[in-house]
Structure formats: structure tokens, C-alpha cells
Amino acid sequence: MNVYLSENGDQLPTDVVIRWVNRSDLTPVPRSLEFTVKLIDGVEAKLKRGTIVWSGRENLPYKIVKTHKEPPKGEVQGKSQQQAMSVIALLASCAPLAEALKQAVVLRDTPFSNVLRSCGAFLRIGSDFAVPRFTCFRGRQPSYSVARVLQEEGAALVMIGGKLQVMRLTDIAKQEPVDDIGQVDSSAKIDSEFLELQQIPSFYSVDDTGAIVTGQMGESRVISFMPRGDQRQLRNASCVLVRSKTVDSQQCQQIQAGHVLTVGGENLVVITAAHAAIQKTGAMESYSRLWLGSLVNAA
């Protein structure tokens, strides 16, 4: 739960950090950081909005996007009342994807890495693919448009070991498990074909000749129109990871979104991993919560 104020190791004292949560997701912004600190020794001035801090197992840079100063706790330390401040920060290299664009970005037949750079993200990815078209208007957050491109390609941004890459969902699901939770399945579980049929649509479009083009249409589910989509994109868009289980464990920062775990003999993809540490009655409690799911194809 270390939080560094500079890359060379200027660290916030651990007794100042009350709560710390580092999240890993399969989203255009694959890492986020939340922590709560005591406002002592000029801490507030060091954690202003826009400041870069370093944290987590990978010691990645995060940009502070929100601070929330809480009311006094009613406790006095020295000559002043104790107060706390909550901080939310996003992975610095991807933070621009969550901010409204100052000017529109319209691209055709360009590498995915160029899409990210054009939207302000300054990061390298280990694999790439061609994007037929990309549009994000001024005043919109590019993360939504980036997520749509990834959906049309049946892919996700995966950051493991501090390195970012684009992976097909089918390739993610085929990975070897990094750990085995055990033969006894004690996870919280969600299972609803009813919700899947309502929330995972089959897509259709119209080609240049005016003919209807369809993706996966094998089941009675909701149908959605995708402008200018070809059959490959229509099929990819209905191939998604569906969350089915939640597992609580001791802190395991080595497990990140994009890894595969075996739970009760079933291989599941880690969709979100949250690693936390909280001060309680003078002691530090550490734990992790993993949201797991499997690949569903709307066939």
C-alpha cells in the first residue's frame, strides 16, 4: 500500500494512509488507485488534483483526478483536529482517455496505437491491429469510442507486469491458469440466461448494396443495429466476457485483470481485481476481491 510522491522514492508515511485500493480492469483505463490519508504534516498540499503519484506492485504512475476532504473526525492531535482526505487517481498514461476531447478525432485505416495517441494517451502497446474507422467528437470522452473499437474486434486492453497489450477475448480465455483456488467452490455466483439474452445483443447492419448483414443470430435475444459493420465485426461484438463469480481472498497483487484462474475445476478470466489495505484499530488488514467470468458468444 505504498504511495510515492516522486519517482525517486519520496514516500507518504504508512501511518498516514488509512485506506488503499488498487484496481485492475479490462477497460481503456486498465488501472485506478483510491486511497484515504490523514491531513497532517502538509499532506494536503502534496496531493493536489493533477499531481502524479506512484503506487502498486508495479509502481506505476497515477494522475490524481479527484480529492474529497472529509469533515473533522472530532479527534485532536497536537493543536488541530484530525481530518482525512480521499483521493482518486487514474493510470497517468491512460488518464486522457477519460477526459473530454478539446477537438474531434476522426481516423480511417489507422493502427490502434495511433488511435490512442491521437486521443492523448502516451503509452506503448505490445501488439497492434488496424482500425477501419474511429470517431470521437469534441467534448466526448474517448474511452467510450475506444471501448467500442475493442468490442468490434472482440479484444481487450490487458496490462500485466506493467506492460500493456491488446488481446483477443478468445486468446485471453485460452491462457493457462496462473493459480487454482481449489476444488471447493466458495465464490459468490451469478447465473442468469434471462439477463444474458437481454443484455448481450445480436448485431446487424446494412452493406453498400442495401442488403442486411447479420452477426450471431442463433438465439432469441435482443437485436441492435451497428452502422457500417461488416460480418466479422458484428460477430465479434456479441462475443463478451460475462461476470459470473466473485472471490474474496488474502491480498494477491500478483493476480491482475486478464489472468485466468481455476475455481472449483472451472477456468475463469479475471475481469476486475481489487487489492486493498485498511487500517483498523491500529492494525493493517489486507485482502483482495476478484470478479471472474467466462467467454459468452451470442450464437
CORLIN-V678881 format. One record per residue. N is the residue number from 1. RES is the residue in three letters. PSI is psi in degrees with one decimal (NA if undefined). OMEGA is omega in whole degrees, 0 to 359 (999 if undefined). Layout:
[[N & RES & PSI & OMEGA] [N & RES & PSI & OMEGA]]
This chain:
[[1 & MET & 24.0 & 180] [2 & ASN & 137.1 & 175] [3 & VAL & 120.0 & 182] [4 & TYR & 137.6 & 181] [5 & LEU & -10.8 & 177] [6 & SER & 158.4 & 184] [7 & GLU & -21.1 & 183] [8 & ASN & 5.5 & 169] [9 & GLY & 12.3 & 175] [10 & ASP & 106.0 & 192] [11 & GLN & 143.7 & 170] [12 & LEU & 134.7 & 177] [13 & PRO & 136.7 & 184] [14 & THR & -27.1 & 180] [15 & ASP & -8.6 & 177] [16 & VAL & -29.0 & 182] [17 & VAL & 114.6 & 182] [18 & ILE & -38.8 & 184] [19 & ARG & 142.9 & 182] [20 & TRP & 127.9 & 179] [21 & VAL & 125.6 & 177] [22 & ASN & 121.0 & 184] [23 & ARG & 143.1 & 175] [24 & SER & 128.4 & 185] [25 & ASP & 159.7 & 172] [26 & LEU & 62.9 & 184] [27 & THR & 169.0 & 177] [28 & PRO & -23.9 & 172] [29 & VAL & 91.5 & 193] [30 & PRO & -6.7 & 178] [31 & ARG & 141.2 & 172] [32 & SER & 158.0 & 184] [33 & LEU & 132.7 & 174] [34 & GLU & 136.9 & 175] [35 & PHE & 154.8 & 179] [36 & THR & 133.0 & 184] [37 & VAL & 154.3 & 171] [38 & LYS & 137.7 & 182] [39 & LEU & 79.7 & 177] [40 & ILE & 158.6 & 174] [41 & ASP & 39.3 & 176] [42 & GLY & 23.7 & 182] [43 & VAL & -38.6 & 183] [44 & GLU & -41.5 & 181] [45 & ALA & -24.0 & 182] [46 & LYS & -11.2 & 185] [47 & LEU & 50.1 & 179] [48 & LYS & 158.6 & 178] [49 & ARG & 133.2 & 182] [50 & GLY & -12.2 & 179] [51 & THR & 147.1 & 177] [52 & ILE & 129.9 & 174] [53 & VAL & 161.1 & 180] [54 & TRP & 138.2 & 183] [55 & SER & 172.8 & 176] [56 & GLY & 170.7 & 180] [57 & ARG & -35.4 & 182] [58 & GLU & -4.2 & 181] [59 & ASN & 55.1 & 181] [60 & LEU & 154.1 & 178] [61 & PRO & 136.4 & 179] [62 & TYR & 139.6 & 178] [63 & LYS & 125.1 & 180] [64 & ILE & 123.3 & 181] [65 & VAL & -13.4 & 180] [66 & LYS & 138.5 & 170] [67 & THR & 145.6 & 181] [68 & HIS & 106.3 & 180] [69 & LYS & 120.7 & 184] [70 & GLU & 159.7 & 178] [71 & PRO & 157.7 & 178] [72 & PRO & 144.4 & 183] [73 & LYS & -7.7 & 183] [74 & GLY & 3.4 & 178] [75 & GLU & 142.9 & 182] [76 & VAL & 130.7 & 175] [77 & GLN & 117.0 & 185] [78 & GLY & -119.3 & 181] [79 & LYS & 3.1 & 185] [80 & SER & 155.8 & 177] [81 & GLN & 146.8 & 179] [82 & GLN & 135.0 & 174] [83 & GLN & 159.5 & 178] [84 & ALA & 157.2 & 178] [85 & MET & 130.6 & 176] [86 & SER & 141.5 & 183] [87 & VAL & 135.9 & 174] [88 & ILE & 131.1 & 182] [89 & ALA & 148.9 & 179] [90 & LEU & 152.4 & 177] [91 & LEU & 121.0 & 191] [92 & ALA & -40.0 & 184] [93 & SER & -24.2 & 182] [94 & CYS & -5.9 & 184] [95 & ALA & -36.8 & 179] [96 & PRO & -22.5 & 179] [97 & LEU & -19.6 & 180] [98 & ALA & -0.5 & 181] [99 & GLU & 149.7 & 179] [100 & ALA & 136.5 & 180] [101 & LEU & 142.3 & 176] [102 & LYS & -22.2 & 175] [103 & GLN & 152.6 & 184] [104 & ALA & 150.5 & 175] [105 & VAL & 116.4 & 179] [106 & VAL & 118.1 & 185] [107 & LEU & 152.2 & 175] [108 & ARG & 141.4 & 176] [109 & ASP & 61.6 & 184] [110 & THR & 152.4 & 176] [111 & PRO & 149.0 & 179] [112 & PHE & -36.0 & 179] [113 & SER & -33.9 & 178] [114 & ASN & -33.3 & 176] [115 & VAL & -47.0 & 181] [116 & LEU & -44.6 & 180] [117 & ARG & -38.8 & 180] [118 & SER & -25.6 & 179] [119 & CYS & 5.7 & 174] [120 & GLY & -7.2 & 180] [121 & ALA & 131.2 & 180] [122 & PHE & 81.6 & 183] [123 & LEU & 156.8 & 177] [124 & ARG & 142.8 & 176] [125 & ILE & 146.4 & 186] [126 & GLY & -13.7 & 177] [127 & SER & 160.6 & 187] [128 & ASP & 164.8 & 174] [129 & PHE & 162.1 & 182] [130 & ALA & 135.6 & 178] [131 & VAL & 117.1 & 182] [132 & PRO & -38.9 & 179] [133 & ARG & 148.5 & 178] [134 & PHE & 131.1 & 180] [135 & THR & 129.1 & 172] [136 & CYS & 117.6 & 186] [137 & PHE & 162.1 & 178] [138 & ARG & 137.6 & 180] [139 & GLY & -3.9 & 178] [140 & ARG & 151.4 & 175] [141 & GLN & 124.4 & 182] [142 & PRO & -20.0 & 183] [143 & SER & -34.8 & 180] [144 & TYR & -43.2 & 179] [145 & SER & -37.4 & 177] [146 & VAL & -42.2 & 179] [147 & ALA & -36.3 & 179] [148 & ARG & -41.0 & 177] [149 & VAL & -43.9 & 179] [150 & LEU & -38.1 & 178] [151 & GLN & -42.4 & 180] [152 & GLU & -23.2 & 179] [153 & GLU & -2.2 & 183] [154 & GLY & 41.5 & 187] [155 & ALA & 173.8 & 177] [156 & ALA & 153.0 & 172] [157 & LEU & 124.3 & 182] [158 & VAL & 125.4 & 176] [159 & MET & 113.6 & 178] [160 & ILE & 129.5 & 181] [161 & GLY & 26.1 & 180] [162 & GLY & 1.2 & 180] [163 & LYS & 134.3 & 183] [164 & LEU & 136.8 & 176] [165 & GLN & 158.2 & 175] [166 & VAL & 128.6 & 180] [167 & MET & 139.9 & 172] [168 & ARG & 143.7 & 180] [169 & LEU & -35.9 & 178] [170 & THR & -36.5 & 178] [171 & ASP & -36.4 & 177] [172 & ILE & -46.8 & 183] [173 & ALA & -24.4 & 183] [174 & LYS & -4.2 & 182] [175 & GLN & 155.6 & 174] [176 & GLU & 138.6 & 179] [177 & PRO & 141.8 & 178] [178 & VAL & -15.1 & 180] [179 & ASP & 160.2 & 178] [180 & ASP & 116.4 & 182] [181 & ILE & -30.6 & 180] [182 & GLY & 169.1 & 181] [183 & GLN & -25.6 & 179] [184 & VAL & 120.2 & 182] [185 & ASP & 104.6 & 181] [186 & SER & 18.5 & 183] [187 & SER & 156.1 & 170] [188 & ALA & 140.7 & 189] [189 & LYS & 139.9 & 174] [190 & ILE & 130.8 & 179] [191 & ASP & 108.3 & 182] [192 & SER & 100.3 & 174] [193 & GLU & -31.4 & 178] [194 & PHE & -47.0 & 180] [195 & LEU & -37.0 & 179] [196 & GLU & -43.6 & 181] [197 & LEU & -24.3 & 180] [198 & GLN & -30.0 & 189] [199 & GLN & -13.1 & 176] [200 & ILE & 98.9 & 186] [201 & PRO & 160.0 & 163] [202 & SER & 139.4 & 186] [203 & PHE & 150.2 & 174] [204 & TYR & 162.1 & 180] [205 & SER & -175.3 & 178] [206 & VAL & 129.8 & 181] [207 & ASP & -175.4 & 185] [208 & ASP & -21.0 & 180] [209 & THR & -4.1 & 182] [210 & GLY & 3.5 & 180] [211 & ALA & 149.5 & 178] [212 & ILE & 130.3 & 176] [213 & VAL & 132.0 & 183] [214 & THR & 155.5 & 173] [215 & GLY & -132.3 & 178] [216 & GLN & 121.3 & 182] [217 & MET & 31.2 & 187] [218 & GLY & -20.2 & 184] [219 & GLU & 165.1 & 178] [220 & SER & 92.8 & 181] [221 & ARG & 173.6 & 180] [222 & VAL & 152.8 & 182] [223 & ILE & 138.5 & 182] [224 & SER & 146.3 & 181] [225 & PHE & 133.1 & 176] [226 & MET & 110.7 & 181] [227 & PRO & 132.9 & 173] [228 & ARG & 24.2 & 180] [229 & GLY & 137.0 & 174] [230 & ASP & 174.1 & 187] [231 & GLN & -36.2 & 179] [232 & ARG & -47.1 & 180] [233 & GLN & -38.2 & 180] [234 & LEU & -39.2 & 178] [235 & ARG & -42.2 & 180] [236 & ASN & -39.3 & 186] [237 & ALA & -22.8 & 179] [238 & SER & 3.9 & 178] [239 & CYS & 107.2 & 189] [240 & VAL & 162.0 & 171] [241 & LEU & 127.1 & 181] [242 & VAL & 124.1 & 179] [243 & ARG & 131.0 & 181] [244 & SER & -25.2 & 184] [245 & LYS & 153.6 & 175] [246 & THR & 130.4 & 183] [247 & VAL & 128.9 & 172] [248 & ASP & 139.1 & 182] [249 & SER & 174.3 & 170] [250 & GLN & 159.0 & 187] [251 & GLN & 129.9 & 183] [252 & CYS & 70.7 & 184] [253 & GLN & -14.8 & 178] [254 & GLN & -16.5 & 179] [255 & ILE & 123.8 & 184] [256 & GLN & 166.7 & 177] [257 & ALA & 135.0 & 184] [258 & GLY & -15.8 & 174] [259 & HIS & 162.5 & 176] [260 & VAL & 133.5 & 177] [261 & LEU & 151.4 & 173] [262 & THR & 121.2 & 180] [263 & VAL & 114.1 & 180] [264 & GLY & 33.7 & 179] [265 & GLY & -1.3 & 181] [266 & GLU & 132.0 & 178] [267 & ASN & 124.9 & 182] [268 & LEU & 149.3 & 180] [269 & VAL & 136.9 & 174] [270 & VAL & 111.2 & 180] [271 & ILE & -43.2 & 176] [272 & THR & 139.0 & 175] [273 & ALA & 124.2 & 178] [274 & ALA & 123.0 & 180] [275 & HIS & 125.4 & 190] [276 & ALA & 156.3 & 173] [277 & ALA & 130.5 & 184] [278 & ILE & 135.7 & 175] [279 & GLN & 124.9 & 178] [280 & LYS & 119.8 & 179] [281 & THR & 44.9 & 175] [282 & GLY & -9.5 & 180] [283 & ALA & 154.7 & 181] [284 & MET & 121.6 & 177] [285 & GLU & 129.6 & 181] [286 & SER & 139.5 & 179] [287 & TYR & 170.8 & 177] [288 & SER & 150.6 & 172] [289 & ARG & 130.3 & 183] [290 & LEU & 129.6 & 175] [291 & TRP & 118.5 & 188] [292 & LEU & 153.5 & 179] [293 & GLY & 177.3 & 180] [294 & SER & 164.0 & 182] [295 & LEU & 129.6 & 179] [296 & VAL & 129.4 & 178] [297 & ASN & 121.6 & 187] [298 & ALA & 59.7 & 180] [299 & ALA & NA & 999]]
